[in-house]
Amino acid sequence: MRGFKRFRSAATTISGIELMHRIRKGQFDLAIEGVTAPSVWNVVLLNR
C-alpha cells in the first residue's frame, strides 16, 4: 500500500480504526436506546 492521497481519507480511516479498538475494549457503549450503529458511525466520523 502506497498511502493515502488525501489527509481527510487518512484521518477518517484512522478514526474508524481507533473507534473499533475502543468498542473492542468496551470503552464505547453502543447500547443507546433507539440509535443504530450506522448512525453512531456517521456522528463519530463527521464530528472529529
PyMOL commands that set and color helices and strands:
alter all, ss='L'
color gray80, all
select helices_A, chain A and resi 7-25+37-46
alter helices_A, ss='H'
color red, helices_A
deselect
rebuild
show_as cartoon
